[in-house]
Amino acid sequence: MQTVTIEELQRRFRSLPENPRVVVSGNMAIPWEGVRALDEVVPAYVLHALNAPPGLPEREGVTVETCFVGGGMRRHPGLRYVPSRLSLVPLLYGRSLPPDAVILHCAPPVDGQLSLGLEVNVMPAAIEACRARGGLVVAVVNPRMPYTFGDAQVPVGHVDLAVEVDAPLASHAPGAPDPDSTAIGERVASMVLDGATLQLGIGAVPDATLAALVTRRGLRVWTEMFSDGILDLEAAGALDREHPLVTSFCFGSQDLYDWLDGNRWVRMMRTERTNDPGSIAQQRQMTSVNTALEVDLFGQANASRINARIFSGFGGQTDFIVGALHSPGGQSFIALRSWHPKADCSTIVPLVDEPVTSFQQSAIVTENGVAQLWGRSEKEQCRDIIEQCAHASVRDDLWEEATALGLA
């Protein structure tokens, strides 16, 4: 690994192939200094990132490619969405999406190993695919990035060039959950037993669920990502200290980042391991909690599209639902509000008219109640979705639609 200036890095970027594909750390770990350096000297390129926030270049010549659309990509004029389960994205780098360069956001090396810090995810696979075809691997080295372990560690010999920066990390301070999220979280938590293994993401409902689990004991974590709620579980003594906390990326407050730094209890793992349904199924009482934009009377969930336009993607939802249902004592929940406050409409619909993201969950949970799906007939499922989960103002309409669909 050779440490260079931004100007020296840009000279190397100029020698990349025409319209190169450049994979960068995603989510809230975008290596902004590396992206800006690339954008200033390469006329046209494909920038591949997962769940990127606002700030990506939007000029002509820039294609933003992703398998999971983030808030900064949904209306990007150069968006190229490649549908894929998150567990399968790493395979694409060796096949249809080969990288010409990779830009990492890393913590400084310790004993000859950099750390990917908050964002492991698909990056190890991208590094391997890039090196296999003689591509360029760049590290943006930032002392503010927490040093994490497991698959986060990258030998310095696997990196060609490094630029040093000292830049604050994007962070998120969790607020108090709203009443609906609190009700949903408490309902989900009531079905989680001592000793369960958890998969929850970021947001009001996961935070509320974790807050309601502080009285449990022996909880384990095998998840795609986690946030500050883990700190509360640790403080309450709810976690199994004999089992590592397994995740692929993290995002939260500075307190979370300080806790992660040098914490060997946390095992950061590459996506094809954390999201492998077979590995998920081996976890004790695997409990998966995900959300959706809408759920229909057949129990099908759309978490990906609005009016046929891509909003996010499959992500890891299908990976964890399948894995959880095959786990001994496992459960899988879709948790959502019964009424969408911004769109001012019911999230329980007769039949989703968008591509289905997932189906066959254990249960649907809203602030109104729980509809158990697994092992019930389709008519029983429909009845409980309407009576237990739907907003009261739309139940009569839903029963009419259920009759037309042959579900009543």
N, C-alpha and C positions, 0 to 999 in steps of 0.2 A: 504494500500500500504506500503510495506516494502522496504526501500532503502538498497541495498546490493552491495557487490563488484562483479567484474566480476567473480572471483573464486567461490563465493557463488552462483551466477547465473548459472555457469556451473554445479555445483552439482545438481541443480534442472533440468537442461537440460538432465543430465544423467538418470534421472528417467522418462523421457518421454517414451511413448510406442515405440515399434519397428517400425522403418521407419516412424516417425511421419510427419504429414503435418503441416508446420509452415507458417502462413500467415504474411507477413511483409509489412509495408508501401512501396509503389512503386514510380514510376516516379523518381523525383530527391530528394526524401525524404527517401531513403533507410537507415535504422538504422544500419550502417555498423558495429559498435561495437558489437551489438547484433548478427548480422549474423556471424561475426568472432568467437565470443564466442561459438555459436552453432556448427559451423563447426569444431572447435578444439576438441570437446568431443563427438559428435554424429556421429557414423560411416556411417549411411545411413539415409537420410531424404528427404522429398519433400519440397522444398522452393517455396511458392506461392507468386507471386508479379505481379503487372501490370506495363508494359512498363519500365522494369528495365534497367538502364544504364550498361556499362561495369564494371566488377569487381566482379561478382558473382562467388562463388567457382565452379570449373569445374572438380573436381576430381571424381573418381569412387565412386558411392554411393550417389551422389547428383543428384536429379531430380529437374529441374527448371520447374515449372508448371505455366501457365498463360492463361488468356483469351484475352490478348493483348500483342503481342510480342514487346519488346523494343530493342534498338540497342545493348544491352549487352546480348541478349538472342538468336538472330537469328541463330547463329552458335554454340550455346551451345550443347555439345554432349549429354546432358541429358534433352533436351527440350521436354516438354509435353504440346502441345497446346490444349486447350479446347475451341472450338468455342462457342461464346455467345455474344449477344448484351450486352453492358455495363450495361444497366438498369436491366438486369436479373441476372448478376453475383452474387449479394447478395443472391439470392434464392439458389444458388448452395451450399453455406456454410451450409445450413440446410438440404441439400439433398445428392448430390453425392460427394461433396468436403468438408467434415466436418473437421474443424481445431482442431488439438491437442494443438496448442500453437499459440499465436499472439505476434508479436514484433512491438511495435509502436515507432514512432519518435515524441517526444512531446516537447512542451514548458513547463517550470516549472509551478506548480499549482498556481492558484489565487483563493482565497476563496474556497478551496477544489476541484477545477476543473483544471485538466490538459487541454492542448489544442493540437489537432493534427496539428495545424499550417498550413503548406502548403498543406498537403495531407489528406483530409477527405475521399473522394472517396468511396471505398467499406469497409473501415476499421470499421465503426460502426457496420455493419452487421457481420463482422468477429468476433468482440469482443463479440457480443451477442450470436452467434452460439458457440463460444469457451466456454463461461461461462455456457451456457445451458448444455453442456456435461462435465462440470467439468475440462476443460482444463486450461492451464497456460497463463495468460496475463501479458506481460512484457512491461515496458515503458523505452525507452532510453531517458532520460531527458536532453535536451540541451538548455542552456540559449540563444543560437543564433537563435533558432526557433521562428518565430513570433507568438505572441499569437493572435489567431483568434477566432471567436465566432460562434454561431449557433450549428450545429451538430458536430463541431470540439471539443466542450467541453466534457470531459470525467471525471466523478466523480472519485476521487482517490480511492474510495472503489471498483471500477470495475477493478482495477489493482492489481495484486498479488505482483509483484516485480518491482523495479525500479533501474536502474543504472544511475549514473550521469556522463555526459561527457561535454566537451566544445570543440566542433569541428565545423569548418566552413561548411556552407551549399553549395551545388552545386549551381552555378549561371550561368546566361547567359546574356551577354551584347549585346543587339540588335545592328546590324549594319545597314548601309544604304541599302535599298532594291535595287536590280539590276533593270535595265530598264524594263525587261519583267514583273517582279513582280509589279513594280510601275504602269505599264499600266493595268495589271489585276486588281489591287487594285482600281484604279481610275474608271474602268468600273463597278466593283461591287458597289462601293460607289455611283456612279451616279444613281443607282436604289434603294438606301436606302433613305427613307423619314424621315423627322423630327418625333420624337416620336417612332421610331422603337425600337424593342428589339433585341439585338445582341447575336449571338453565333459564336465566332471565336476562333481558337486555336493559337498555336505558329508557327512562321515561317515567311518567307519573304512576302508571299501573305497576310496573316492576318495583319501583321504589316503595309503593304502598304495600305490595306483597311482602317484600323483604322486611319492612317495618313491623308487619304483623307476625313475623316468624321468629322474633327474638326470644320467645319462650321455648322454642324447640331445642332439642339437643342432638348432637351427632350429625348435623347437616354437612353434606359434602357439596362441592361445586365442580361441575364439568360443563362448561358453557362456551359459547362463541365469544362472548364479551361480558365484562361486569363493570359496575360503576361504584359509587360511594356507599350503596346499601350494604356492601360486604363489610365495611368498617363497623357498622352498627351491629351486624351479626357477630363479628369477632369480639367487640366490646361486651356483648351480652353473654358470651360463652356458648353461643349456639352452634359453632362450627367444630367439626371433627379435626382436632389438631394433628392426628396421626395420618391424615390423608392430604396430599397436596391440593391446592386450589388450581384447577386446570382451566386455562382460558387461552384465547388467541389474540385478543386485543382488549384494551381498556380505554376508558375516557371518563373524566370526572373532574374533581376539584384538585387544587394544589395539595390538599391534605392527602388525597388518594395517591398522588404521584410521589409524595414524600414517603408514604408507607410502602409503596412498591419498590422504591430504590434500594437495591441490595437485598430484597426480601426473598430468600430461597424457598419459603413456603409456597410462593406463587410459581407455578410452572407454566411458562408461556409455550404454547405448542402450535405447530403449523396447522393450517385449516384442514388439510386432508386427514389429520389425526383427530382434532377436536370434533369435526363434523362428520366423521365416518359413522354411518348408522350402525355398523357392526360393533364399533367401539362404544358408542353411546349405549347400545343395548346391554353391554356388559356392566354398566354402572348400576349400583344398588338403588332401587326405587327411583329410577330416573324420572324427574318431574320437569316437563317442558312447558314454559309459559310464553306464548307469543300473542301478537295482536293482528288485526286485520282492518281493512277499510270497510268491509261489509261481509255478512254471512247470510246464506239463503236457507230456505226451509228444508233443503236436503242436507244441511250441515256443511256445505261447500263454502270455502273462504276465499275472498279476493283480497290479497294484501299488496298487489302489484300495480294495478292500472286504474285510471280514472278517465272515463269517456274514451277508452281504447288507448290513451296516451300513457306511456310508461311512467310510473311514479317512483318505484323502487326496484323490485325484482324478487326472485325466489328467495335470495339470501340463504340462510340456514334453516328456514322454517320447516321445509319438507324433510331435511336431514334429521332434525331433532324429533319431529313428530313420529317418523318411522322408527327411529332408534328407541324413543321412550316407550312406545307401545310394545316393543319386543323385550323391554327390560323387565325382570321379575319385580312385580309391584309397581311398574311404571305408569305414569299418567301424562297426558298431553292436553293442555288447555289453550283455547283461543279466548282471550280476554279483551273486551272492548266495551265502550259506552253504547247504550242502546240508541242514542240520538247523537248525530254528528253536529256539534255546535256551530261550526263555521259554515258547513253546507246546509244546515237547518233541515236535515232529513234523517229518516230512520236508517240505522246501519243494518237492521234486519230486513231483508228484502225477499220477495217471493222466489226469485230465481236470478242468480247473478248473470249479467249479460257481458261480463268481462272474462278473460281467461282465468281459470281457477288456479289459485296458488297452492291450496292444500285442501284435504278432506279427511274424513274418518278420524277426527280427534276424539279424545276421551269425553270432552265436554266443552260447551260454550258458556262463558261467564260474562254477565253484565252487572250493572249496579242493581238490577231488579231481581236477579236470581241465577240459577244454574240449570242448564239443560244437559242431562247426561245423554251421550250419543252412542257410545260403544256398547254393542250387544242389544240395542233396542231396535225395534222395527222402524221402518221409515215413517210410518204414521205416528208412532210414539215419539220419535225424534221431532217431527214437525210440531206436534202438540206442545211439547215442552219448550221448544224454541219460541213459539208464539206466547205461551202462557207464562213462562218463567223468565224469558230474556227480552222480548220485544217491548218497546215503549208502549204504554197503555193506549196512547192516542191512535196507534196503527193496528191494533190487534184485530179489530173487526174486519178491516180491509185485508189483512193477511189471511184470515180464515176464508174469506171469499176466494182469494187467489189459491189457497190450499185446496179448496174444493175443485177448482178448475184444473189443478195439477194432479188430482187423484190422490191427494194426501189426507183428505178429511173423511 
